[in-house]
Amino acid sequence: MAEEQKKKLCRFWIWALSSVAFRLILISFPGNLNLSSRPEVSTPLTSIRRLAEGYWLKQASMSPYAGSMYHGSPLLLSVLGPLTVQRIKGQPSHLLCSLVFVIADILSAMLLRGIGQKLQMAYGLNARLLGFLKSSRDKVILPCGDIAALVYLWNPFTIVSCVGLSTSPIEDLAVILALFGAVTRRVPLAAFGLVIATHLSLYPATLTIPIIFLLGYGLDAPPIKLFLQTRSVENEETSTSTVSKQAKLKQTTHIPFLWKTVAHFLFWVLLWSLYVLVLCALSLNKYGGLEEMFKRTYGFILSIEDLSPNIGVFWYFFAEVFDFFRNFFLIVFHVNILFMLLPLAIRLKHRPCFLALIYLAISSILKSYPSVGDSALYLSLWALFVNELIDMKFSFFLFCGYLGISLLSPVMHNLWIWRGTGNANFYFGNAIGYACFQIVFVVESVSAMLNHDRALKRSNSNHREVKS
């Protein structure tokens, strides 16, 4: 077993290092690939070219938000901005940024691997507690951490985001850092990741709910009622007197929620938020301060001012809608995300990591300026649940759908923009297909997870009947 584990670990590192080498080869000739100009990769919020423009404006003693080019974080501008003008031995000026994105991908993969190892241990422990898995059969549990890390590193969406000079790898790293901190109970780290992710792209604020569940209830597990029934039966079998039965049953009537840990997390969220706001205020002291930042970043995201084509559905809809109805539909589109939060939280509160995956997938569908980097994140998180979702339906259909959309998108864009033999409907039809495949992915993932929990409940009931 030890030798087999060493071989698996060796294979994992070979594949991981190969993905890094592949990225380094691709970033050595970014001009030939021209990925940074692709609307599927770079958006008004993630484009490194816009970031370089904002840094140039700031160096010229002007507001980085002047000219409606840059709409990102002033802190990200201060970190990556200097790298966009520095060169290494005649290499392109964006080479250093590319190296930063490669490092961000490596860190994200390692954090995903850590999350997966924790979930794998919890899955095995829960299965043994419920009587569905014996120690001699532990090998049937797939190494979800290694799988998720490799899926993230070798996902074409992740690779093109890194090579295409998109800031999506930084945003993905902040999200994964928040989840890793919550899974490992490092509360300040979880709060830091959540605050930075929300500061960069706003939509990760929805992850507050799953992180609170992670800190309060613990890692993903079968429904709480299933554990309570199992523990009650075990107490009845092991008790020798009525008093001891009643005492033990009283102890298993509920699983406590760790309010103290959650309060600690909220305190750190508040502290990190104040720290970030102070840094932003100092950075924009001469250029309008925080008011200018909120207007040019979060206001830009919510008002959808830039209608340049992307893989989302908002740009076409708001280019066609009458101005009189624009504000109404803005509210409708954004509130759709909020309407889904509470029902999903109630139904999936026993699986907070999976709930975070679903929230990220929904945000990717309904966000103002989506990119393939968003899909790369939730597809990698999906790999964390290969043990539970192994019987998910339409997996091959979804794989072919994502592959087909990825190949058709640049073709339709070329026919419309460059060759002039098509129109906007060509590209928008591809975007609608992409949204439909994502919706099917979310629905089938939730359905597969709920079916898995129902199967556990039925098996547990049969197991108790056999024992009785």
C-alpha positions in Angstrom: 0.0 0.0 0.0 2.8 2.4 0.8 4.5 1.7 -2.5 1.3 2.2 -4.3 0.7 5.5 -2.6 4.2 6.7 -3.6 3.6 5.8 -7.2 0.3 7.7 -7.2 2.0 10.7 -5.6 4.8 10.5 -8.2 2.3 10.3 -11.1 0.4 13.3 -9.7 3.5 15.5 -9.5 4.6 14.4 -13.0 1.2 15.5 -14.4 1.2 18.7 -12.3 4.7 19.7 -13.4 3.9 18.9 -17.0 1.0 21.3 -16.9 3.3 24.0 -15.6 5.8 23.3 -18.3 3.0 23.4 -20.9 1.9 26.9 -19.7 5.5 28.2 -19.8 5.8 27.0 -23.4 2.6 28.7 -24.4 3.4 32.0 -22.7 6.7 32.2 -24.6 4.8 33.2 -27.8 1.5 34.9 -26.7 1.5 37.1 -29.8 0.9 34.1 -32.0 -2.0 32.8 -29.9 -3.6 36.2 -29.5 -5.7 34.9 -26.7 -5.7 38.2 -24.7 -8.1 39.8 -27.3 -10.6 36.9 -27.2 -13.9 37.9 -25.6 -14.3 34.5 -24.1 -11.0 35.0 -22.1 -10.7 38.7 -21.4 -13.6 40.8 -20.2 -13.7 44.5 -19.2 -13.0 43.4 -15.6 -10.3 40.8 -16.3 -8.3 42.2 -19.3 -4.6 42.8 -18.6 -4.6 45.4 -21.4 -7.2 47.5 -19.6 -5.2 47.1 -16.4 -2.1 48.3 -18.2 -4.1 51.3 -19.5 -5.3 52.1 -15.9 -1.7 51.9 -14.6 -0.5 54.2 -17.4 -3.2 56.8 -16.5 -2.2 56.7 -12.8 1.4 57.1 -13.7 0.4 60.2 -15.7 -1.2 61.7 -12.5 -4.7 60.9 -13.7 -7.5 58.7 -12.3 -7.0 55.1 -13.4 -10.7 55.0 -14.1 -10.6 58.0 -16.5 -11.6 57.1 -20.0 -13.8 54.1 -19.0 -11.1 51.6 -19.7 -10.2 50.1 -16.3 -12.9 48.9 -13.9 -10.9 46.6 -11.6 -9.5 46.9 -8.1 -7.0 49.7 -7.3 -5.1 47.2 -5.2 -4.7 44.8 -8.1 -3.6 47.7 -10.2 -0.9 48.5 -7.7 0.3 44.9 -7.6 0.2 43.9 -11.3 0.5 47.4 -12.9 4.3 47.7 -12.5 4.7 44.2 -14.0 3.0 45.3 -17.2 5.8 47.7 -18.1 8.9 45.7 -16.9 10.8 43.6 -19.4 13.1 40.6 -19.0 16.0 40.5 -21.5 13.9 41.8 -24.4 10.9 39.6 -23.7 7.4 41.0 -23.9 6.4 43.3 -21.1 3.5 41.0 -20.0 5.8 38.1 -19.3 6.1 38.8 -15.6 2.3 39.0 -15.4 2.1 35.6 -17.1 4.5 34.1 -14.5 2.3 35.5 -11.7 -0.8 33.8 -13.2 1.1 30.5 -13.5 2.1 30.7 -9.9 -1.6 31.5 -9.0 -2.7 28.4 -10.9 -0.2 26.3 -9.0 -1.3 27.6 -5.6 -5.0 27.1 -6.5 -4.3 23.5 -7.5 -2.5 22.8 -4.3 -5.3 24.4 -2.2 -7.8 22.4 -4.2 -5.8 19.2 -3.4 -5.9 20.1 0.3 -9.6 20.7 0.2 -10.1 17.4 -1.6 -8.0 15.4 1.0 -10.2 16.8 3.8 -13.4 16.0 1.9 -12.1 12.5 1.1 -11.3 11.8 4.8 -14.7 13.1 5.8 -16.4 10.9 3.1 -14.6 7.8 4.3 -15.4 8.5 7.9 -19.1 9.2 7.3 -19.4 6.0 5.2 -17.9 3.9 8.0 -20.1 5.5 10.6 -23.1 4.7 8.6 -22.0 1.2 7.9 -21.6 1.5 4.2 -17.8 1.1 4.0 -15.4 -1.2 5.7 -11.8 -0.4 6.2 -10.7 -3.2 3.8 -12.7 -1.4 1.0 -11.2 2.1 1.5 -9.5 1.8 -1.9 -12.9 2.4 -3.6 -12.8 6.0 -2.5 -11.4 8.0 -5.4 -8.6 10.6 -4.5 -10.8 13.6 -5.2 -8.1 16.1 -4.1 -5.6 14.9 -6.7 -8.3 14.6 -9.4 -9.6 18.2 -8.7 -6.0 19.6 -8.8 -5.3 18.0 -12.1 -8.6 18.9 -13.6 -7.9 22.5 -12.7 -4.3 22.4 -14.0 -5.2 20.7 -17.3 -8.6 22.3 -17.9 -8.3 24.1 -21.3 -10.4 27.0 -19.8 -7.8 27.4 -17.0 -4.9 27.3 -19.5 -6.3 29.9 -21.9 -7.2 32.2 -19.0 -3.6 32.0 -17.8 -1.9 32.3 -21.2 -4.5 34.9 -22.3 -3.4 37.3 -19.7 -6.7 37.4 -17.8 -6.8 38.2 -14.1 -9.2 35.3 -13.6 -6.5 33.1 -12.0 -6.1 35.7 -9.2 -9.9 35.8 -8.6 -10.1 32.0 -8.6 -7.2 31.8 -6.2 -9.0 34.1 -3.8 -12.2 32.0 -3.9 -10.3 28.8 -3.4 -8.3 30.3 -0.5 -11.6 31.2 1.2 -12.9 27.7 0.8 -9.6 26.2 2.0 -9.6 28.4 5.1 -13.1 27.4 5.9 -12.5 23.6 5.4 -9.3 23.7 7.5 -11.0 26.0 10.1 -8.4 28.7 9.6 -10.9 31.5 10.2 -8.7 34.6 9.4 -7.6 32.9 6.1 -11.2 32.1 5.1 -12.3 35.7 5.8 -9.3 37.1 3.9 -10.0 35.0 0.8 -13.7 35.9 0.9 -13.1 39.7 1.2 -10.4 39.7 -1.5 -12.6 37.6 -3.9 -15.6 39.9 -3.3 -13.4 43.0 -3.7 -12.2 41.8 -7.1 -15.4 40.6 -8.7 -18.4 41.2 -6.2 -20.2 37.9 -7.0 -18.2 35.7 -4.6 -20.0 37.5 -1.8 -22.6 34.8 -2.1 -20.1 32.3 -0.7 -20.6 33.8 2.7 -23.5 31.4 3.3 -21.5 28.2 2.4 -18.5 29.3 4.4 -20.7 30.0 7.5 -22.2 26.5 7.1 -18.7 25.0 6.8 -17.6 26.8 10.0 -20.8 26.1 11.8 -21.7 22.5 10.8 -18.4 21.1 9.5 -17.5 19.4 6.2 -20.0 17.9 3.7 -21.8 15.0 5.1 -25.1 13.1 4.6 -28.2 14.7 6.0 -28.1 15.4 9.7 -31.2 13.3 10.4 -29.6 10.3 8.9 -26.7 10.5 11.4 -29.1 11.1 14.3 -31.1 8.0 13.4 -28.0 5.9 13.1 -26.6 7.2 16.4 -29.9 6.6 18.1 -29.9 3.0 17.0 -26.4 2.5 18.1 -27.2 3.9 21.5 -30.2 1.6 21.9 -28.0 -1.4 21.0 -25.2 -0.5 23.4 -27.3 0.7 26.4 -27.9 -1.7 29.2 -30.4 0.4 31.2 -33.3 2.7 30.5 -31.5 5.6 32.2 -28.5 5.3 30.0 -30.6 4.9 26.9 -32.4 8.2 27.7 -29.2 10.0 28.4 -27.5 9.0 25.2 -30.6 9.6 23.1 -30.8 13.1 24.6 -27.2 13.8 23.5 -28.0 12.9 19.9 -31.2 14.9 19.4 -29.2 17.6 17.6 -25.8 18.5 16.2 -24.6 21.8 17.6 -23.9 24.8 15.4 -20.7 26.5 16.3 -21.9 30.1 16.7 -18.7 31.2 18.3 -16.6 30.2 15.3 -19.1 32.0 12.9 -18.9 35.1 15.0 -15.1 34.9 14.9 -15.3 34.6 11.1 -17.7 37.7 10.8 -15.3 39.7 13.0 -12.4 38.9 10.7 -14.5 39.7 7.6 -15.2 43.1 9.1 -11.6 43.6 10.0 -10.3 42.6 6.5 -13.0 44.7 4.8 -11.9 47.8 6.7 -8.3 47.1 5.9 -9.0 46.8 2.2 -11.2 49.9 2.2 -8.4 51.9 3.9 -5.8 50.7 1.4 -8.2 51.6 -1.5 -8.9 55.0 -0.1 -5.2 55.7 0.3 -4.5 54.5 -3.3 -7.3 56.7 -4.7 -6.8 59.7 -2.4 -6.2 62.1 -5.3 -8.7 60.5 -7.7 -12.1 60.6 -6.1 -11.5 58.2 -3.2 -13.8 55.3 -2.4 -16.9 56.9 -4.0 -15.1 56.8 -7.4 -14.0 53.2 -6.9 -17.5 52.0 -6.0 -19.0 53.8 -9.0 -16.4 52.5 -11.5 -16.2 48.9 -10.2 -19.3 47.6 -8.5 -21.5 50.2 -10.2 -20.0 49.2 -13.6 -20.8 45.5 -12.8 -24.3 46.1 -11.8 -25.3 48.7 -14.5 -23.7 46.7 -17.4 -22.4 49.8 -19.2 -20.1 47.9 -21.5 -22.0 45.9 -24.1 -19.1 44.5 -26.0 -19.7 40.8 -26.9 -18.8 38.1 -24.4 -19.9 34.5 -23.7 -22.8 35.7 -21.5 -26.3 36.7 -22.5 -26.5 40.2 -21.0 -24.7 42.1 -23.7 -27.1 41.2 -26.5 -30.3 41.6 -24.4 -29.4 45.1 -23.1 -28.2 46.2 -26.5 -31.8 45.4 -27.8 -34.0 46.4 -24.9 -35.6 49.8 -24.8 -33.9 52.3 -22.4 -37.3 52.8 -20.7 -37.2 49.2 -19.4 -33.4 48.9 -18.8 -33.5 49.6 -15.1 -36.4 47.1 -14.6 -34.5 44.3 -16.4 -31.3 45.1 -14.5 -33.1 44.5 -11.3 -34.7 41.3 -12.6 -31.5 39.8 -13.9 -29.5 40.5 -10.7 -32.2 39.5 -8.3 -32.4 36.1 -10.0 -29.2 35.2 -8.2 -30.5 36.3 -4.8 -33.7 34.4 -5.3 -31.8 31.1 -5.6 -29.6 31.5 -2.6 -32.1 30.8 0.2 -33.8 27.7 -1.3 -30.5 26.1 -2.1 -29.0 26.9 1.3 -32.0 25.3 3.0 -31.8 22.1 0.9 -28.0 21.7 0.8 -26.9 23.1 4.1 -25.5 19.7 5.0 -23.1 20.0 2.0 -21.6 23.5 2.2 -18.7 22.8 -0.2 -21.1 21.5 -2.8 -23.4 24.5 -2.1 -20.4 26.8 -2.9 -19.9 25.0 -6.2 -23.5 25.6 -7.2 -23.4 29.2 -6.2 -20.3 29.8 -8.3 -21.9 28.0 -11.3 -25.1 30.1 -11.0 -23.0 33.3 -10.7 -21.1 32.2 -13.8 -24.3 32.0 -15.8 -25.9 35.2 -14.6 -22.9 37.5 -14.0 -22.5 40.6 -16.1 -19.2 39.9 -17.7 -18.5 36.1 -17.6 -15.4 34.4 -18.9 -14.2 30.8 -19.3 -12.1 31.4 -16.1 -15.4 31.2 -14.2 -16.3 27.9 -15.7 -12.8 26.6 -15.0 -13.3 27.2 -11.3 -16.6 25.5 -10.8 -15.7 22.5 -13.0 -12.6 22.0 -10.9 -14.7 22.2 -7.7 -17.1 19.7 -9.2 -14.2 17.2 -9.4 -14.1 17.3 -5.6 -17.3 15.3 -5.5 -16.5 12.5 -7.9 -17.3 10.0 -5.2 -20.9 11.3 -4.8 -21.6 12.3 -8.4 -20.1 9.3 -10.1 -23.6 8.3 -11.3 -24.5 11.8 -12.6 -26.6 11.7 -15.8 -25.7 13.3 -19.1 -22.0 13.6 -18.3 -20.9 12.7 -21.8 -23.6 15.0 -23.3 -22.3 17.9 -21.1 -18.7 17.1 -22.0 -19.5 17.2 -25.7 -21.5 20.4 -25.2 -18.7 22.2 -23.5 -16.3 21.0 -26.2 -18.5 22.0 -29.0 -19.2 25.5 -27.6 -15.5 26.0 -27.1 -14.8 25.2 -30.7 -17.7 27.1 -32.2 -17.3 30.3 -30.2 -14.2 31.6 -32.0 -15.6 30.4 -35.4 -18.9 32.4 -34.9 -17.0 35.4 -33.7 -14.7 35.3 -36.7 -17.7 35.0 -39.1 -19.4 38.0 -37.5 -16.5 40.4 -36.8 -13.8 39.7 -39.3 -15.3 38.0 -42.3 -18.7 39.8 -42.2 -20.5 36.7 -43.4 -22.6 36.5 -40.2 -24.2 38.7 -37.7 -24.5 39.1 -33.9 -27.1 36.3 -33.8 -24.4 33.8 -34.7 -22.3 34.6 -31.7 -25.3 35.2 -29.4 -26.7 31.8 -30.3 -23.5 30.2 -29.2 -23.7 32.1 -25.9 -27.3 30.9 -25.4 -26.1 27.3 -26.0 -23.3 27.8 -23.5 -25.8 29.1 -20.9 -28.1 26.2 -21.5 -25.3 23.6 -21.0 -24.4 25.4 -17.7 -28.0 25.2 -16.5 -28.2 21.5 -17.3 -24.9 21.0 -15.5 -26.2 22.7 -12.4 -29.6 20.9 -12.4 -28.0 17.5 -13.0 -25.3 18.0 -10.3 -27.9 19.0 -7.7 -30.1 16.1 -8.7 -27.3 13.6 -8.5 -26.2 14.8 -5.1 -29.8 14.6 -3.7 -30.2 11.1 -5.3 -27.0 10.1 -3.6 -28.3 11.3 -0.2 -31.6 9.5 -0.8 -29.8 6.3 -1.6 -27.8 6.6 1.6 -31.0 7.1 3.6 -32.6 4.0 2.0 -29.5 1.9 2.6 -29.4 3.0 6.2 -33.1 2.1 6.7 -32.5 -1.3 5.2 -29.4 -1.8 7.3 -31.3 -1.0 10.5 -34.1 -3.3 9.5 -31.6 -6.2 9.0 -30.0 -5.5 12.4 -33.4 -5.5 14.1 
